[in-house]
Amino acid sequence: MTTRKYEDACGIARSLDVIGERWALLVVRELVFGPKRFTDLRAGLRGISQNVLSQRLRELETAAVVQRTVLGPPASTQAYELTELGRALEPVLVAMSHWGALTPVPPGTEMSNDAFALALEALFVPAAKGGFRGRVRLRLVRDAFDVEIGGGVIDIDRASGADPALVLEASESVLRAVIFRRRTLDDAIAAGELAITGDRGRAEAFLERFALPEPASH
């Protein structure tokens, strides 16, 4: 398969030469928070075929955006991770996530756990005075992330180590609905779909550090 190029010196065009193929940037999205096995990549990319994923990984490897690595122990398993060049795409993905939040969400759709974590980076409100500071573990259905907020800065990593004092456990879709005010925290807890370990007030303060962007006025 020959990938078509734009033959344009513009940096945007040259970027799209590398990551403009369908699924390519979403493969990068799934690797922002660390390496993944092929099967884990497919799980996060709903609708992608095995052949297409293999093709995109080969193209991204050739472009030095992705490289192979080995996960273990106990069992050594081949996986994929971002190179330094690939990691430089994170702010691009965060900006796209923020812009995408201005568009309607198709009914009945979900997002991967990694996409949700990037959305939290994109929709974090840094100017909240006296707001939540500290670390929260978000335990999702298939993964968990540690969110560290210090003043106007947010840092998100895949969870590791012992649980912090505050843990929120729910599916991605339930947490997203609560964080972005489409559902109340009380409703999610009463339905048994969200559990809080730690102080309820701090959990509420954490949720208030995120907001959907306002449409630009003209």
MARGULO-33047 format. One record per atom (N, C-alpha, C, O): residue in one letter; x, y, z. Coordinates in steps of 0.1 Angstrom, whole numbers, plus 5000, padded with zeros to 4 digits. Layout:
<rs>
AXYZ;...
</rs>
This chain:
<rs>
M500849885000;M500050005000;M500950135000;M501850145008;T500650224991;T501450344990;T500550464996;T499450484992;T501150525006;T500450635013;T500650765005;T501850795001;R499650835002;R499750954994;R500251065003;R499951075014;K501151144997;K501751265004;K501151394998;K500751394987;Y501251495006;Y500751625002;Y501751704993;Y501351784985;E503051664994;E504051734986;E503951884989;E503951964979;D503951925001;D503752065005;D504752085017;D504752005026;A505452205016;A506452235026;A505852275040;A506552285050;C504552315040;C503852355052;C504052255063;C503852135061;G504252295075;G504452205086;G503152125089;G503252015093;I501952185087;I500752115089;I500651995079;I500351885082;A500952025066;A500951925056;A501951815059;A501651695058;R503151855063;R504151745067;R503751665079;R504051545079;S503051725088;S502451655100;S501451555095;S501451435099;L500551595086;L499551505081;L500151395072;L499551285071;D501251415066;D501951305059;D502251195068;D502251075064;V502551225081;V502851125091;V501651065098;V501550945100;I500751155103;I499651115111;I498351135106;I497351135113;G498251165093;G496951205087;G496151085082;G494951105079;E496650965081;E495950845077;E494850815088;E495050845100;R493750765084;R492650725093;R493250635104;R493950535101;W492850655117;W493250585128;W494650615134;W494950585145;A495550675126;A496850695130;A496950775143;A497650735152;L496350895143;L496450975155;L495750915167;L496150935179;L494750835165;L494050765176;L494950655182;L494850615193;V495750595173;V496750495178;V497750565188;V498050515198;V498150685184;V499050765192;V498350795205;V498950785216;R497050835204;R496250865216;R496250755227;R496450775239;E496150635222;E496150515231;E497450485237;E497550405247;L498550555233;L499950525238;L500450635247;L501550625252;V499650745248;V500150865255;V500550825270;V501550875275;F499750745276;F499950715290;F500850585293;F500850535304;G501450535282;G502350425284;G502150315273;G501250325266;P503050225273;P503050115263;P501850025264;P501250015275;K501449965252;K500349875252;K500649765243;K501349775233;R500049645246;R500049535237;R499149555225;R498249645226;F499349485215;F498449495203;F497049475206;F496149545202;T496749375214;T495349345218;T494749455226;T493549485225;D495549525235;D495049635243;D494749755234;D493849835236;L495549775224;L495349885214;L494049865207;L493249955206;R493749735202;R492549705196;R491349735205;R490249775200;A491449695218;A490349715227;A489949865229;A488849895231;G490949955228;G490750095229;G490350165216;G489850275217;L490450095205;L490150155192;L488950075186;L489149995177;R487750105191;R486550035186;R486350055171;R486350165166;G486249945164;G485949945150;G487149925141;G486949915129;I488349935147;I489549915138;I489749765136;I489549685145;S490149725124;S490449585121;S491849555124;S492749645125;Q492149425126;Q493549385129;Q494449425118;Q495549475121;N494049415105;N494949445094;N495249595094;N496349645092;V494249685096;V494449825096;V495349865107;V496249955105;L495149815119;L495949845131;L497449805128;L498349885131;S497649695122;S498949645119;S499649745109;S500849775111;Q498849785099;Q499349875089;Q499750015095;Q500850065092;R498850065104;R499150195110;R500350185119;R501250275119;L500550075126;L501650065135;L502950055127;L503950115131;R502949985115;R504149985107;R504450125102;R505650155102;E503450195097;E503750335092;E504250425103;E505150505101;L503650415115;L504150495126;L505550455131;L506350545135;E505850335130;E507250285133;E508250345123;E509250395126;T507850335110;T508750385099;T508950535101;T510050585098;A507950605106;A508050755108;A508650785121;A508750905125;A509150685129;A509750705142;A508850775152;A509350845161;V507550745151;V506550795161;V506350695171;V506150725183;V506350565167;V506150455176;V507250355175;V507950345164;Q507550285186;Q508650185186;Q508150065194;Q507250075202;R508749955191;R508449825198;R509149825212;R510249875213;T508549755221;T509149735234;T508649605240;T507849535233;V509149565251;V508749435257;V508249465271;V508949535279;L507049415274;L506449435288;L506749305296;L506749195290;G506949315308;G507149205317;G507849255329;G508149375331;P508249165339;P507749035340;P506349025346;P505749135348;P505648915348;P506348775347;P506448725333;P507448655330;A505548765324;A505748715310;A506148825301;A505648935302;S507148795293;S507648905284;S506748905271;S506548805264;T506149015269;T505149035258;T505549155250;T505849265255;Q505449145237;Q505749255228;Q504649365229;Q503549325230;A505149485229;A504149595230;A504649715222;A505749705216;Y503949815222;Y504249935214;Y504250055224;Y503450065233;E505150155221;E505250275229;E505650395220;E506150375209;L505350515225;L505750635217;L507150655219;L507750635229;T507750705208;T509150755208;T509050905214;T508050955217;E510250965215;E510251105219;E509451195209;E508751285213;L509551165196;L508851235186;L507351215188;L506551305187;G506951085191;G505551055193;G504951125206;G503851175205;R505751135216;R505351195229;R505051345227;R504351405234;A505751405217;A505651545214;A504251575209;A503851695208;L503451475205;L502151495200;L501051515211;L499951545208;E501451485224;E500451495234;E499751635235;E498551635236;P500451745235;P499751875235;P498851895223;P497851965224;V499151835212;V498351845200;V497051765202;V495951815199;L497151645208;L495951565212;L495051635222;L493851635221;V495751695232;V494951775242;V494151885236;V493051915239;A494851965227;A494152075220;A493052025211;A491952085211;M493251915204;M492151855196;M490951815205;M489851825201;S491251755216;S490251705225;S489451825230;S488151815231;H490151935233;H489452055238;H488552115227;H487352145230;W489052125215;W488252175204;W487052075201;W485952125198;G487351945201;G486251855199;G485151855209;G484051825206;A485451905221;A484351915231;A483352025227;A482252025233;L483652105217;L482652205213;L481652145203;L480652215199;T481952025199;T481051955189;T480151855196;T480451805207;P478951825190;P478051735196;P478651595198;P479351545189;V478251525208;V478651385210;V477651295204;V476451305207;P477951205194;P477051115188;P476351035199;P476950975207;P474951015198;P474250945208;P474750795209;P475050735199;G474850755222;G475250615224;G476650575223;G477050465224;T477550675220;T478950645218;T479750655231;T479250725241;E480850585232;E481650585243;E483050635239;E483350655227;M483950655248;M485350685245;M486250585253;M485850535263;S487450565248;S488350475255;S488850545268;S488650665270;N489350465277;N489850515289;N490950615287;N490950715294;D491850595278;D492950685275;D492350815269;D492850925272;A491350805261;A490750925255;A490051005266;A490151135266;F489450945276;F488851005287;F489951085295;F489651195300;A491051015298;A492151085305;A492651205298;A492951305304;L492751195285;L493151315277;L492151425278;L492451545278;A490851385278;A489751485279;A489851555292;A489551675293;L490251495303;L490351555316;L491551665315;L491351775321;E492651625308;E493651725306;E493151845298;E493451965302;A492351815288;A491851925279;A490852015286;A490852135283;L490051965295;L488952035301;L489252075315;L488252115322;F490452065320;F490852105333;F490752265334;F491152335325;V490252315345;V490052455347;V491152495357;V491052475369;P492252555352;P493452585361;P493152705370;P493952725380;A492252795367;A492052915374;A491252905387;A490853005393;A490752785390;A489952765402;A490652805415;A491452725419;K490352915421;K491052955433;K490552885445;K489252865447;G491452835453;G491052755465;G490352625461;G489752565470;G490552575449;G489952455445;G490752335450;G491752345457;F490352215445;F490952095449;F492452085445;F492852125434;R493252035454;R494652005452;R494951875458;R494351835468;G495751795451;G496051665456;G495951555445;G495851585433;R495951435450;R495951315440;R494651235442;R494251215453;V494051205430;V492851125430;V493151005421;V493751015410;R492650885425;R492750765416;R491350745410;R490350735417;L491350745397;L490050715390;L490150565385;L490950535376;R489350485391;R489350335388;R488250315378;R487050315382;L488650295366;L487650265355;L487450115354;L487950035362;V486650075344;V486349935342;V487549855339;V487749745344;R488349905329;R489549825325;R490849885328;R491849835324;D490849995335;D492150065338;D491950165349;D490850175355;A493050225353;A492950325364;A494050435361;A495150405356;F493650555365;F494550665363;F494750745376;F493750755384;D495950795379;D496150885390;D496151035384;D496951065375;V495351115390;V495251255386;V495751345397;V495251345408;E496851415394;E497451505404;E497251645400;E497551685389;I496651725410;I496351865407;I497151945417;I496951925429;G497952035412;G498652125421;G498452275416;G499152315407;G497552345422;G497252475417;G496652475403;G495552425401;G497352535394;G496952545381;G497452445371;G497452465359;V497952335377;V498652235368;V497952095371;V497652065383;I497752025360;I497251885362;I498251785356;I498851815345;D498351675362;D499251565357;D498551435358;D498051405369;I498451365347;I497751235347;I498651125343;I499351135333;D498651015351;D499450895348;D498650775350;D497650775357;R499050665343;R498450535347;R498750505361;R499850525366;A497750455368;A497850435383;A498950335386;A499150235379;S499650365397;S500650275402;S500750295417;S500450405422;G501150195424;G501350205439;G500050195446;G499050155441;A500150225459;A499050215468;A497950325465;A498350425459;D496750295468;D495650395466;D495950515474;D496350515486;P495650635468;P495650765476;P494450765485;P493650675486;A494350885492;A493250895502;A491950905495;A490850875501;L491950945482;L490650965475;L490650885462;L491550895454;V489650795461;V489450705449;V488050715445;V487150705452;L487850735432;L486550735425;L486550615416;L487350595407;E485450535418;E485350415409;E484050415402;E482950425408;A484150405388;A482950405380;A483450375366;A484650375363;S482450355357;S482850345343;S483150475337;S482850585343;E483850475326;E484250605319;E482950685316;E482950805318;S481950625311;S480750695307;S480050765319;S479550875318;V479950695330;V479350745342;V480150865348;V479550975351;L481450845349;L482350955353;L482251075344;L482151195349;R482251055331;R482151165322;R480851235323;R480751365323;A479751165325;A478451225327;A478351315340;A477751425340;V478951265350;V478951345363;V479951465362;V479551575366;I481051445357;I482051555356;I481551665347;I481751785350;F480851635336;F480351735327;F478951765329;F478251815320;R478451745341;R477151795346;R475951745339;R474851805338;R476051625333;R474851565327;R474151475336;R473051415333;R474751455348;R474251365358;R474751405371;R475851455372;T473951395382;T474451435395;T475251325402;T475051205399;L476151365410;L476851275418;L475951185427;L476151065428;D474951245433;D474051175441;D473351065433;D473150955438;D472951095421;D472250995413;D473150875410;D472650765411;A474350905406;A475250795402;A475650705414;A475750585413;I475750765426;I476050695438;I474850605442;I474950485445;A473650665442;A472350595445;A472150485436;A471550375440;A472550495423;A472350385414;A473350275415;A473350175408;G474350295424;G475450195426;G476450195414;G477150095412;E476450305407;E477350315395;E478650395397;E479450405389;L478750455409;L479950525413;L480150515428;L479250525436;A481350485431;A481750465445;A482850565449;A483850575441;I482850625461;I483850705465;I484550645478;I483850605487;T485850635477;T486650605489;T487350725493;T488250775486;G487050775505;G487650905510;G486551005512;G485350975513;D486951135513;D486151245517;D485251285505;D485651315495;R483951285508;R482951325497;R483151465493;R483051495481;G483351555502;G483551695499;G484751715490;G484651795480;R485851645492;R487051655483;R486751605470;R487251655460;A485951495469;A485551445456;A484751545448;A484951555436;E483851615455;E483051715448;E483951825443;E483751885432;A484951865451;A485851975448;A486651935436;A486952015427;F487051805435;F487851755424;F487051765411;F487551815401;L485751725412;L484951725400;L484751865394;L484451885382;E484751965403;E484552105399;E485752165392;E485652275387;R486852095391;R488052145384;R487952125369;R488952145362;F486852065364;F486652045350;F485352105345;F484352105352;A485452155332;A484252215326;A484352215311;A485452215306;L483252195305;L483252205290;L483552345286;L483152445292;P484152365274;P484552495269;P483252565264;P482352505260;E483352705266;E482252785260;E482452805245;E483652835241;P481452795237;P481652825223;P482152975221;P481753065228;A483052985211;A483653115208;A482553215203;A481753175195;S482553335209;S481653435204;S482253525193;S483453535192;H481353575185;H481853655173;H481453795175;H481753885166;
</rs>
